[in-house]
Structures are given as structure tokens and as C-alpha cells.
Amino acid sequence: MSDFLHADTLILIALAAVATYLTRIGGYVLMTRMKSIPPRMEAGLNAVPVAVLTTLVAPAFFEGGYEVKVSMMAALLVCLRFPGLTMLAVGWAIVIAIRHSSLF
């Protein structure tokens, strides 16, 4: 039997799915039973997008090469003036240009 179909692996996948489901549904149930959201909880919920973005961007910035750092800084400047899709296109284009440039 392959490693993927091993009983322990399947049990682990099932338990992870149940834990993920309970976490998601638990937050929904908790929020629907509250009459109002306390200010501290609202502040915490407002911080979630920044925390998620940081966990996605920081490892790439610190472990990537100079082309990643340059493209991220350029994308940061672009996102201050233009929409997100433009920012992604500029960052992508800069990484590709630097990686395929004969100058570096």
C-alpha cells in the first residue's frame, strides 16, 4: 500500500479536516450568538488581514534574492497609488525582468 493510503495518514487527514471545520464553524457560532462585538474583539478581528499578509510576505522578502526584495519594494510603492492587480503585475514584471536580464 502506498504511503498516501496508509491508515495513519488517512486518519491524520480526517482529524485535520474535522479540526479545521470545528474552528471555522465555532467562530461563526460564537459571533452569531453575541449581541454586539466587544471593542477588543473587533480590534483583534481588524488585525487579522495584516497578520495574514505579513506571514505570506515576510518569508519571501527575507529568504528571497535581491530581485524579490526590489520587486516587493516597487510593488509597495505602486500599491499606494494603484489597485491591487496593477501592483501584482508590476511586482511580477520586475522579478521576471531582473531574473532574465543579462546585466545581473
Biopython code that builds the backbone (N, CA, C, O; Angstrom):
import numpy as np
from Bio.PDB.StructureBuilder import StructureBuilder

atoms = [
    (1, "MET", "N", (0.847, -1.174, 0.000)),
    (1, "MET", "CA", (0.000, 0.000, 0.000)),
    (1, "MET", "C", (0.895, 1.240, 0.000)),
    (1, "MET", "O", (1.932, 1.262, 0.663)),
    (2, "SER", "N", (0.491, 2.268, -0.744)),
    (2, "SER", "CA", (1.316, 3.471, -0.814)),
    (2, "SER", "C", (1.244, 4.250, 0.494)),
    (2, "SER", "O", (0.351, 4.032, 1.313)),
    (3, "ASP", "N", (2.201, 5.164, 0.679)),
    (3, "ASP", "CA", (2.241, 5.959, 1.909)),
    (3, "ASP", "C", (1.006, 6.846, 2.049)),
    (3, "ASP", "O", (0.547, 7.104, 3.162)),
    (4, "PHE", "N", (0.473, 7.309, 0.926)),
    (4, "PHE", "CA", (-0.684, 8.194, 0.994)),
    (4, "PHE", "C", (-1.915, 7.462, 1.496)),
    (4, "PHE", "O", (-2.725, 8.042, 2.219)),
    (5, "LEU", "N", (-2.066, 6.221, 1.132)),
    (5, "LEU", "CA", (-3.246, 5.457, 1.526)),
    (5, "LEU", "C", (-3.051, 4.708, 2.836)),
    (5, "LEU", "O", (-3.911, 3.923, 3.233)),
    (6, "HIS", "N", (-1.962, 4.935, 3.492)),
    (6, "HIS", "CA", (-1.709, 4.293, 4.779)),
    (6, "HIS", "C", (-2.774, 4.748, 5.773)),
    (6, "HIS", "O", (-3.193, 5.905, 5.741)),
    (7, "ALA", "N", (-3.210, 3.864, 6.642)),
    (7, "ALA", "CA", (-4.312, 4.158, 7.569)),
    (7, "ALA", "C", (-4.002, 5.351, 8.470)),
    (7, "ALA", "O", (-4.874, 6.186, 8.708)),
    (8, "ASP", "N", (-2.779, 5.440, 8.968)),
    (8, "ASP", "CA", (-2.422, 6.563, 9.843)),
    (8, "ASP", "C", (-2.514, 7.907, 9.108)),
    (8, "ASP", "O", (-2.948, 8.909, 9.675)),
    (9, "THR", "N", (-2.102, 7.909, 7.852)),
    (9, "THR", "CA", (-2.174, 9.137, 7.060)),
    (9, "THR", "C", (-3.616, 9.555, 6.842)),
    (9, "THR", "O", (-3.948, 10.734, 6.969)),
    (10, "LEU", "N", (-4.474, 8.602, 6.516)),
    (10, "LEU", "CA", (-5.876, 8.916, 6.296)),
    (10, "LEU", "C", (-6.550, 9.404, 7.582)),
    (10, "LEU", "O", (-7.378, 10.314, 7.536)),
    (11, "ILE", "N", (-6.207, 8.819, 8.709)),
    (11, "ILE", "CA", (-6.764, 9.264, 9.995)),
    (11, "ILE", "C", (-6.299, 10.682, 10.297)),
    (11, "ILE", "O", (-7.088, 11.510, 10.750)),
    (12, "LEU", "N", (-5.030, 10.965, 10.051)),
    (12, "LEU", "CA", (-4.500, 12.305, 10.281)),
    (12, "LEU", "C", (-5.206, 13.342, 9.398)),
    (12, "LEU", "O", (-5.534, 14.433, 9.865)),
    (13, "ILE", "N", (-5.437, 13.006, 8.138)),
    (13, "ILE", "CA", (-6.137, 13.914, 7.227)),
    (13, "ILE", "C", (-7.561, 14.153, 7.710)),
    (13, "ILE", "O", (-8.034, 15.289, 7.706)),
    (14, "ALA", "N", (-8.244, 13.101, 8.125)),
    (14, "ALA", "CA", (-9.617, 13.237, 8.620)),
    (14, "ALA", "C", (-9.672, 14.092, 9.887)),
    (14, "ALA", "O", (-10.548, 14.948, 10.017)),
    (15, "LEU", "N", (-8.746, 13.867, 10.820)),
    (15, "LEU", "CA", (-8.724, 14.666, 12.054)),
    (15, "LEU", "C", (-8.407, 16.135, 11.761)),
    (15, "LEU", "O", (-8.986, 17.027, 12.380)),
    (16, "ALA", "N", (-7.505, 16.388, 10.834)),
    (16, "ALA", "CA", (-7.185, 17.762, 10.462)),
    (16, "ALA", "C", (-8.401, 18.440, 9.826)),
    (16, "ALA", "O", (-8.657, 19.618, 10.074)),
    (17, "ALA", "N", (-9.142, 17.704, 9.014)),
    (17, "ALA", "CA", (-10.347, 18.262, 8.390)),
    (17, "ALA", "C", (-11.400, 18.594, 9.441)),
    (17, "ALA", "O", (-12.035, 19.647, 9.379)),
    (18, "VAL", "N", (-11.584, 17.697, 10.403)),
    (18, "VAL", "CA", (-12.560, 17.940, 11.469)),
    (18, "VAL", "C", (-12.137, 19.145, 12.306)),
    (18, "VAL", "O", (-12.971, 19.989, 12.632)),
    (19, "ALA", "N", (-10.864, 19.237, 12.654)),
    (19, "ALA", "CA", (-10.377, 20.362, 13.451)),
    (19, "ALA", "C", (-10.549, 21.683, 12.698)),
    (19, "ALA", "O", (-10.935, 22.689, 13.293)),
    (20, "THR", "N", (-10.270, 21.685, 11.414)),
    (20, "THR", "CA", (-10.447, 22.891, 10.609)),
    (20, "THR", "C", (-11.915, 23.289, 10.552)),
    (20, "THR", "O", (-12.252, 24.462, 10.710)),
    (21, "TYR", "N", (-12.786, 22.311, 10.327)),
    (21, "TYR", "CA", (-14.216, 22.586, 10.264)),
    (21, "TYR", "C", (-14.729, 23.142, 11.592)),
    (21, "TYR", "O", (-15.458, 24.133, 11.609)),
    (22, "LEU", "N", (-14.354, 22.512, 12.694)),
    (22, "LEU", "CA", (-14.816, 22.976, 14.006)),
    (22, "LEU", "C", (-14.308, 24.376, 14.323)),
    (22, "LEU", "O", (-15.030, 25.178, 14.916)),
    (23, "THR", "N", (-13.089, 24.671, 13.940)),
    (23, "THR", "CA", (-12.548, 26.009, 14.162)),
    (23, "THR", "C", (-13.338, 27.054, 13.390)),
    (23, "THR", "O", (-13.670, 28.114, 13.919)),
    (24, "ARG", "N", (-13.631, 26.746, 12.148)),
    (24, "ARG", "CA", (-14.366, 27.705, 11.319)),
    (24, "ARG", "C", (-15.807, 27.865, 11.788)),
    (24, "ARG", "O", (-16.291, 28.990, 11.919)),
    (25, "ILE", "N", (-16.485, 26.781, 12.036)),
    (25, "ILE", "CA", (-17.882, 26.862, 12.445)),
    (25, "ILE", "C", (-17.998, 27.417, 13.867)),
    (25, "ILE", "O", (-18.981, 28.081, 14.195)),
    (26, "GLY", "N", (-17.013, 27.151, 14.699)),
    (26, "GLY", "CA", (-17.031, 27.662, 16.069)),
    (26, "GLY", "C", (-16.980, 29.175, 16.111)),
    (26, "GLY", "O", (-17.686, 29.795, 16.906)),
    (27, "GLY", "N", (-16.165, 29.775, 15.275)),
    (27, "GLY", "CA", (-16.106, 31.229, 15.202)),
    (27, "GLY", "C", (-17.410, 31.820, 14.721)),
    (27, "GLY", "O", (-17.860, 32.846, 15.231)),
    (28, "TYR", "N", (-18.023, 31.174, 13.734)),
    (28, "TYR", "CA", (-19.312, 31.652, 13.228)),
    (28, "TYR", "C", (-20.390, 31.562, 14.300)),
    (28, "TYR", "O", (-21.149, 32.510, 14.501)),
    (29, "VAL", "N", (-20.460, 30.427, 14.987)),
    (29, "VAL", "CA", (-21.460, 30.250, 16.037)),
    (29, "VAL", "C", (-21.248, 31.262, 17.157)),
    (29, "VAL", "O", (-22.209, 31.860, 17.640)),
    (30, "LEU", "N", (-20.025, 31.457, 17.566)),
    (30, "LEU", "CA", (-19.723, 32.422, 18.621)),
    (30, "LEU", "C", (-20.150, 33.837, 18.220)),
    (30, "LEU", "O", (-20.739, 34.560, 19.024)),
    (31, "MET", "N", (-19.857, 34.227, 16.995)),
    (31, "MET", "CA", (-20.196, 35.576, 16.553)),
    (31, "MET", "C", (-21.698, 35.780, 16.405)),
    (31, "MET", "O", (-22.193, 36.875, 16.675)),
    (32, "THR", "N", (-22.435, 34.759, 15.984)),
    (32, "THR", "CA", (-23.881, 34.921, 15.814)),
    (32, "THR", "C", (-24.613, 34.962, 17.145)),
    (32, "THR", "O", (-25.710, 35.517, 17.213)),
    (33, "ARG", "N", (-24.057, 34.406, 18.188)),
    (33, "ARG", "CA", (-24.715, 34.406, 19.494)),
    (33, "ARG", "C", (-24.441, 35.678, 20.298)),
    (33, "ARG", "O", (-25.074, 35.904, 21.329)),
    (34, "MET", "N", (-23.520, 36.494, 19.844)),
    (34, "MET", "CA", (-23.205, 37.728, 20.563)),
    (34, "MET", "C", (-24.157, 38.836, 20.118)),
    (34, "MET", "O", (-24.468, 38.962, 18.934)),
    (35, "LYS", "N", (-24.611, 39.631, 21.076)),
    (35, "LYS", "CA", (-25.486, 40.754, 20.739)),
    (35, "LYS", "C", (-24.684, 41.880, 20.090)),
    (35, "LYS", "O", (-25.161, 42.526, 19.157)),
    (36, "SER", "N", (-23.495, 42.109, 20.572)),
    (36, "SER", "CA", (-22.602, 43.099, 19.978)),
    (36, "SER", "C", (-21.165, 42.609, 20.141)),
    (36, "SER", "O", (-20.854, 41.825, 21.037)),
    (37, "ILE", "N", (-20.312, 43.086, 19.264)),
    (37, "ILE", "CA", (-18.911, 42.680, 19.299)),
    (37, "ILE", "C", (-18.168, 43.616, 20.245)),
    (37, "ILE", "O", (-18.200, 44.833, 20.062)),
    (38, "PRO", "N", (-17.500, 43.060, 21.256)),
    (38, "PRO", "CA", (-16.718, 43.919, 22.162)),
    (38, "PRO", "C", (-15.594, 44.628, 21.404)),
    (38, "PRO", "O", (-15.070, 44.089, 20.429)),
    (39, "PRO", "N", (-15.225, 45.825, 21.843)),
    (39, "PRO", "CA", (-14.192, 46.594, 21.129)),
    (39, "PRO", "C", (-12.854, 45.862, 20.994)),
    (39, "PRO", "O", (-12.193, 45.964, 19.961)),
    (40, "ARG", "N", (-12.460, 45.135, 22.021)),
    (40, "ARG", "CA", (-11.176, 44.412, 21.929)),
    (40, "ARG", "C", (-11.240, 43.304, 20.891)),
    (40, "ARG", "O", (-10.270, 43.073, 20.169)),
    (41, "MET", "N", (-12.387, 42.607, 20.807)),
    (41, "MET", "CA", (-12.528, 41.558, 19.800)),
    (41, "MET", "C", (-12.556, 42.167, 18.399)),
    (41, "MET", "O", (-11.974, 41.610, 17.469)),
    (42, "GLU", "N", (-13.222, 43.294, 18.248)),
    (42, "GLU", "CA", (-13.260, 43.959, 16.950)),
    (42, "GLU", "C", (-11.863, 44.400, 16.530)),
    (42, "GLU", "O", (-11.504, 44.276, 15.359)),
    (43, "ALA", "N", (-11.077, 44.908, 17.459)),
    (43, "ALA", "CA", (-9.701, 45.301, 17.148)),
    (43, "ALA", "C", (-8.876, 44.090, 16.726)),
    (43, "ALA", "O", (-8.075, 44.171, 15.795)),
    (44, "GLY", "N", (-9.075, 42.970, 17.412)),
    (44, "GLY", "CA", (-8.364, 41.743, 17.043)),
    (44, "GLY", "C", (-8.760, 41.245, 15.671)),
    (44, "GLY", "O", (-7.906, 40.822, 14.891)),
    (45, "LEU", "N", (-10.053, 41.290, 15.366)),
    (45, "LEU", "CA", (-10.515, 40.857, 14.044)),
    (45, "LEU", "C", (-10.021, 41.787, 12.944)),
    (45, "LEU", "O", (-9.738, 41.341, 11.832)),
    (46, "ASN", "N", (-9.919, 43.065, 13.245)),
    (46, "ASN", "CA", (-9.396, 44.006, 12.249)),
    (46, "ASN", "C", (-7.915, 43.790, 11.985)),
    (46, "ASN", "O", (-7.423, 44.171, 10.923)),
    (47, "ALA", "N", (-7.194, 43.192, 12.921)),
    (47, "ALA", "CA", (-5.760, 42.954, 12.753)),
    (47, "ALA", "C", (-5.465, 41.676, 11.971)),
    (47, "ALA", "O", (-4.324, 41.474, 11.556)),
    (48, "VAL", "N", (-6.441, 40.821, 11.760)),
    (48, "VAL", "CA", (-6.213, 39.538, 11.096)),
    (48, "VAL", "C", (-5.678, 39.703, 9.673)),
    (48, "VAL", "O", (-4.702, 39.032, 9.336)),
    (49, "PRO", "N", (-6.257, 40.554, 8.814)),
    (49, "PRO", "CA", (-5.707, 40.660, 7.454)),
    (49, "PRO", "C", (-4.240, 41.076, 7.420)),
    (49, "PRO", "O", (-3.472, 40.562, 6.606)),
    (50, "VAL", "N", (-3.846, 41.988, 8.280)),
    (50, "VAL", "CA", (-2.441, 42.427, 8.322)),
    (50, "VAL", "C", (-1.542, 41.271, 8.762)),
    (50, "VAL", "O", (-0.454, 41.081, 8.218)),
    (51, "ALA", "N", (-1.999, 40.503, 9.746)),
    (51, "ALA", "CA", (-1.201, 39.372, 10.226)),
    (51, "ALA", "C", (-1.041, 38.312, 9.142)),
    (51, "ALA", "O", (0.044, 37.754, 8.976)),
    (52, "VAL", "N", (-2.100, 38.035, 8.415)),
    (52, "VAL", "CA", (-2.028, 37.037, 7.341)),
    (52, "VAL", "C", (-1.104, 37.526, 6.223)),
    (52, "VAL", "O", (-0.277, 36.766, 5.718)),
    (53, "LEU", "N", (-1.246, 38.785, 5.843)),
    (53, "LEU", "CA", (-0.383, 39.329, 4.802)),
    (53, "LEU", "C", (1.087, 39.292, 5.210)),
    (53, "LEU", "O", (1.955, 38.988, 4.392)),
    (54, "THR", "N", (1.358, 39.598, 6.460)),
    (54, "THR", "CA", (2.735, 39.565, 6.950)),
    (54, "THR", "C", (3.303, 38.154, 6.895)),
    (54, "THR", "O", (4.460, 37.966, 6.516)),
    (55, "THR", "N", (2.504, 37.162, 7.267)),
    (55, "THR", "CA", (3.014, 35.784, 7.241)),
    (55, "THR", "C", (3.254, 35.287, 5.820)),
    (55, "THR", "O", (4.043, 34.365, 5.612)),
    (56, "LEU", "N", (2.587, 35.885, 4.849)),
    (56, "LEU", "CA", (2.817, 35.490, 3.462)),
    (56, "LEU", "C", (4.001, 36.217, 2.829)),
    (56, "LEU", "O", (4.742, 35.637, 2.036)),
    (57, "VAL", "N", (4.175, 37.487, 3.184)),
    (57, "VAL", "CA", (5.179, 38.316, 2.527)),
    (57, "VAL", "C", (6.550, 38.244, 3.195)),
    (57, "VAL", "O", (7.567, 38.193, 2.503)),
    (58, "ALA", "N", (6.596, 38.239, 4.507)),
    (58, "ALA", "CA", (7.877, 38.316, 5.227)),
    (58, "ALA", "C", (8.849, 37.188, 4.868)),
    (58, "ALA", "O", (10.016, 37.475, 4.602)),
    (59, "PRO", "N", (8.424, 35.918, 4.846)),
    (59, "PRO", "CA", (9.406, 34.873, 4.498)),
    (59, "PRO", "C", (9.982, 35.051, 3.091)),
    (59, "PRO", "O", (11.177, 34.843, 2.881)),
    (60, "ALA", "N", (9.147, 35.430, 2.140)),
    (60, "ALA", "CA", (9.649, 35.631, 0.776)),
    (60, "ALA", "C", (10.636, 36.792, 0.728)),
    (60, "ALA", "O", (11.643, 36.728, 0.023)),
    (61, "PHE", "N", (10.346, 37.852, 1.478)),
    (61, "PHE", "CA", (11.240, 39.016, 1.467)),
    (61, "PHE", "C", (12.589, 38.679, 2.080)),
    (61, "PHE", "O", (13.627, 39.028, 1.517)),
    (62, "PHE", "N", (12.593, 38.013, 3.216)),
    (62, "PHE", "CA", (13.846, 37.752, 3.915)),
    (62, "PHE", "C", (14.630, 36.568, 3.362)),
    (62, "PHE", "O", (15.846, 36.508, 3.540)),
    (63, "GLU", "N", (13.973, 35.637, 2.704)),
    (63, "GLU", "CA", (14.680, 34.477, 2.163)),
    (63, "GLU", "C", (14.898, 34.570, 0.656)),
    (63, "GLU", "O", (15.685, 33.810, 0.092)),
    (64, "GLY", "N", (14.200, 35.506, 0.002)),
    (64, "GLY", "CA", (14.333, 35.656, -1.442)),
    (64, "GLY", "C", (15.597, 36.406, -1.808)),
    (64, "GLY", "O", (16.288, 36.964, -0.955)),
    (65, "GLY", "N", (15.873, 36.405, -3.075)),
    (65, "GLY", "CA", (17.047, 37.120, -3.576)),
    (65, "GLY", "C", (16.775, 38.606, -3.711)),
    (65, "GLY", "O", (15.708, 39.097, -3.342)),
    (66, "TYR", "N", (17.755, 39.308, -4.245)),
    (66, "TYR", "CA", (17.617, 40.757, -4.388)),
    (66, "TYR", "C", (16.471, 41.117, -5.325)),
    (66, "TYR", "O", (15.825, 42.148, -5.140)),
    (67, "GLU", "N", (16.207, 40.275, -6.337)),
    (67, "GLU", "CA", (15.112, 40.573, -7.271)),
    (67, "GLU", "C", (13.758, 40.561, -6.572)),
    (67, "GLU", "O", (12.868, 41.335, -6.925)),
    (68, "VAL", "N", (13.599, 39.687, -5.585)),
    (68, "VAL", "CA", (12.351, 39.638, -4.817)),
    (68, "VAL", "C", (12.226, 40.888, -3.957)),
    (68, "VAL", "O", (11.153, 41.486, -3.871)),
    (69, "LYS", "N", (13.310, 41.273, -3.332)),
    (69, "LYS", "CA", (13.275, 42.473, -2.483)),
    (69, "LYS", "C", (12.965, 43.728, -3.304)),
    (69, "LYS", "O", (12.160, 44.559, -2.885)),
    (70, "VAL", "N", (13.597, 43.865, -4.464)),
    (70, "VAL", "CA", (13.362, 45.022, -5.325)),
    (70, "VAL", "C", (11.910, 45.032, -5.802)),
    (70, "VAL", "O", (11.255, 46.074, -5.782)),
    (71, "SER", "N", (11.415, 43.889, -6.226)),
    (71, "SER", "CA", (10.042, 43.846, -6.738)),
    (71, "SER", "C", (9.023, 44.120, -5.630)),
    (71, "SER", "O", (8.008, 44.770, -5.880)),
    (72, "MET", "N", (9.274, 43.641, -4.419)),
    (72, "MET", "CA", (8.355, 43.905, -3.317)),
    (72, "MET", "C", (8.351, 45.381, -2.935)),
    (72, "MET", "O", (7.297, 45.946, -2.641)),
    (73, "MET", "N", (9.502, 45.994, -2.938)),
    (73, "MET", "CA", (9.544, 47.431, -2.621)),
    (73, "MET", "C", (8.848, 48.240, -3.711)),
    (73, "MET", "O", (8.134, 49.197, -3.408)),
    (74, "ALA", "N", (9.046, 47.869, -4.966)),
    (74, "ALA", "CA", (8.364, 48.557, -6.062)),
    (74, "ALA", "C", (6.853, 48.341, -5.973)),
    (74, "ALA", "O", (6.073, 49.270, -6.183)),
    (75, "ALA", "N", (6.449, 47.111, -5.662)),
    (75, "ALA", "CA", (5.020, 46.811, -5.520)),
    (75, "ALA", "C", (4.411, 47.613, -4.378)),
    (75, "ALA", "O", (3.272, 48.068, -4.477)),
    (76, "LEU", "N", (5.153, 47.786, -3.307)),
    (76, "LEU", "CA", (4.673, 48.603, -2.189)),
    (76, "LEU", "C", (4.417, 50.036, -2.643)),
    (76, "LEU", "O", (3.386, 50.619, -2.308)),
    (77, "LEU", "N", (5.339, 50.598, -3.394)),
    (77, "LEU", "CA", (5.153, 51.972, -3.888)),
    (77, "LEU", "C", (3.980, 52.064, -4.861)),
    (77, "LEU", "O", (3.222, 53.033, -4.829)),
    (78, "VAL", "N", (3.830, 51.072, -5.717)),
    (78, "VAL", "CA", (2.742, 51.071, -6.689)),
    (78, "VAL", "C", (1.390, 50.940, -5.989)),
    (78, "VAL", "O", (0.420, 51.577, -6.400)),
    (79, "CYS", "N", (1.316, 50.118, -4.931)),
    (79, "CYS", "CA", (0.030, 49.889, -4.264)),
    (79, "CYS", "C", (-0.467, 51.122, -3.530)),
    (79, "CYS", "O", (-1.645, 51.192, -3.181)),
    (80, "LEU", "N", (0.399, 52.093, -3.289)),
    (80, "LEU", "CA", (-0.039, 53.327, -2.650)),
    (80, "LEU", "C", (-0.861, 54.203, -3.600)),
    (80, "LEU", "O", (-1.599, 55.087, -3.162)),
    (81, "ARG", "N", (-0.727, 53.950, -4.892)),
    (81, "ARG", "CA", (-1.407, 54.798, -5.886)),
    (81, "ARG", "C", (-2.380, 54.035, -6.779)),
    (81, "ARG", "O", (-3.369, 54.608, -7.237)),
    (82, "PHE", "N", (-2.120, 52.762, -7.032)),
    (82, "PHE", "CA", (-2.909, 51.996, -7.999)),
    (82, "PHE", "C", (-3.563, 50.790, -7.328)),
    (82, "PHE", "O", (-3.196, 50.430, -6.209)),
    (83, "PRO", "N", (-4.540, 50.157, -8.012)),
    (83, "PRO", "CA", (-5.212, 48.982, -7.436)),
    (83, "PRO", "C", (-4.302, 47.754, -7.343)),
    (83, "PRO", "O", (-3.202, 47.727, -7.895)),
    (84, "GLY", "N", (-4.800, 46.740, -6.627)),
    (84, "GLY", "CA", (-4.008, 45.551, -6.329)),
    (84, "GLY", "C", (-3.523, 44.787, -7.541)),
    (84, "GLY", "O", (-2.397, 44.289, -7.539)),
    (85, "LEU", "N", (-4.345, 44.678, -8.583)),
    (85, "LEU", "CA", (-3.930, 43.933, -9.764)),
    (85, "LEU", "C", (-2.743, 44.603, -10.453)),
    (85, "LEU", "O", (-1.848, 43.926, -10.958)),
    (86, "THR", "N", (-2.741, 45.913, -10.471)),
    (86, "THR", "CA", (-1.599, 46.644, -11.036)),
    (86, "THR", "C", (-0.345, 46.385, -10.218)),
    (86, "THR", "O", (0.737, 46.188, -10.773)),
    (87, "MET", "N", (-0.493, 46.385, -8.893)),
    (87, "MET", "CA", (0.637, 46.105, -8.011)),
    (87, "MET", "C", (1.217, 44.714, -8.295)),
    (87, "MET", "O", (2.433, 44.553, -8.390)),
    (88, "LEU", "N", (0.350, 43.725, -8.427)),
    (88, "LEU", "CA", (0.827, 42.368, -8.711)),
    (88, "LEU", "C", (1.539, 42.297, -10.057)),
    (88, "LEU", "O", (2.580, 41.652, -10.181)),
    (89, "ALA", "N", (0.982, 42.956, -11.056)),
    (89, "ALA", "CA", (1.592, 42.935, -12.390)),
    (89, "ALA", "C", (2.969, 43.601, -12.385)),
    (89, "ALA", "O", (3.901, 43.100, -13.013)),
    (90, "VAL", "N", (3.098, 44.714, -11.689)),
    (90, "VAL", "CA", (4.383, 45.404, -11.619)),
    (90, "VAL", "C", (5.423, 44.553, -10.883)),
    (90, "VAL", "O", (6.553, 44.407, -11.350)),
    (91, "GLY", "N", (5.037, 43.994, -9.735)),
    (91, "GLY", "CA", (5.961, 43.136, -8.992)),
    (91, "GLY", "C", (6.405, 41.943, -9.806)),
    (91, "GLY", "O", (7.590, 41.610, -9.832)),
    (92, "TRP", "N", (5.466, 41.299, -10.468)),
    (92, "TRP", "CA", (5.769, 40.135, -11.301)),
    (92, "TRP", "C", (6.704, 40.517, -12.448)),
    (92, "TRP", "O", (7.676, 39.816, -12.731)),
    (93, "ALA", "N", (6.396, 41.636, -13.104)),
    (93, "ALA", "CA", (7.215, 42.061, -14.244)),
    (93, "ALA", "C", (8.639, 42.387, -13.817)),
    (93, "ALA", "O", (9.588, 42.071, -14.534)),
    (94, "ILE", "N", (8.795, 43.007, -12.673)),
    (94, "ILE", "CA", (10.141, 43.352, -12.203)),
    (94, "ILE", "C", (10.943, 42.103, -11.881)),
    (94, "ILE", "O", (12.115, 42.016, -12.247)),
    (95, "VAL", "N", (10.346, 41.146, -11.211)),
    (95, "VAL", "CA", (11.057, 39.896, -10.901)),
    (95, "VAL", "C", (11.479, 39.199, -12.192)),
    (95, "VAL", "O", (12.624, 38.762, -12.318)),
    (96, "ILE", "N", (10.570, 39.094, -13.138)),
    (96, "ILE", "CA", (10.894, 38.419, -14.396)),
    (96, "ILE", "C", (11.988, 39.182, -15.144)),
    (96, "ILE", "O", (12.912, 38.570, -15.679)),
    (97, "ALA", "N", (11.891, 40.513, -15.186)),
    (97, "ALA", "CA", (12.901, 41.311, -15.904)),
    (97, "ALA", "C", (14.283, 41.144, -15.276)),
    (97, "ALA", "O", (15.273, 40.980, -15.989)),
    (98, "ILE", "N", (14.352, 41.185, -13.962)),
    (98, "ILE", "CA", (15.660, 41.071, -13.305)),
    (98, "ILE", "C", (16.209, 39.652, -13.473)),
    (98, "ILE", "O", (17.403, 39.479, -13.720)),
    (99, "ARG", "N", (15.355, 38.642, -13.342)),
    (99, "ARG", "CA", (15.840, 37.262, -13.472)),
    (99, "ARG", "C", (16.333, 36.932, -14.885)),
    (99, "ARG", "O", (17.243, 36.121, -15.059)),
    (100, "HIS", "N", (15.726, 37.563, -15.883)),
    (100, "HIS", "CA", (16.111, 37.275, -17.259)),
    (100, "HIS", "C", (17.042, 38.318, -17.858)),
    (100, "HIS", "O", (17.362, 38.270, -19.046)),
    (101, "SER", "N", (17.467, 39.250, -17.037)),
    (101, "SER", "CA", (18.372, 40.292, -17.509)),
    (101, "SER", "C", (19.792, 39.741, -17.608)),
    (101, "SER", "O", (20.222, 38.953, -16.766)),
    (102, "SER", "N", (20.495, 40.155, -18.620)),
    (102, "SER", "CA", (21.888, 39.716, -18.757)),
    (102, "SER", "C", (22.830, 40.602, -17.931)),
    (102, "SER", "O", (24.026, 40.328, -17.836)),
    (103, "LEU", "N", (22.276, 41.666, -17.334)),
    (103, "LEU", "CA", (23.108, 42.557, -16.541)),
    (103, "LEU", "C", (23.452, 41.972, -15.170)),
    (103, "LEU", "O", (24.490, 42.304, -14.599)),
    (104, "PHE", "N", (22.605, 41.121, -14.651)),
    (104, "PHE", "CA", (22.804, 40.620, -13.282)),
    (104, "PHE", "C", (23.149, 39.161, -13.294)),
    (104, "PHE", "O", (23.352, 38.566, -12.236)),
]
sb = StructureBuilder()
sb.init_structure("model")
sb.init_model(0)
sb.init_chain("A")
sb.init_seg("    ")
for serial, (resi, resn, name, xyz) in enumerate(atoms, 1):
    if name == "N":
        sb.init_residue(resn, " ", resi, " ")
    sb.init_atom(name, np.array(xyz, "f"), 0.0, 1.0, " ", f" {name:<3s}", serial, name[0])
structure = sb.get_structure()
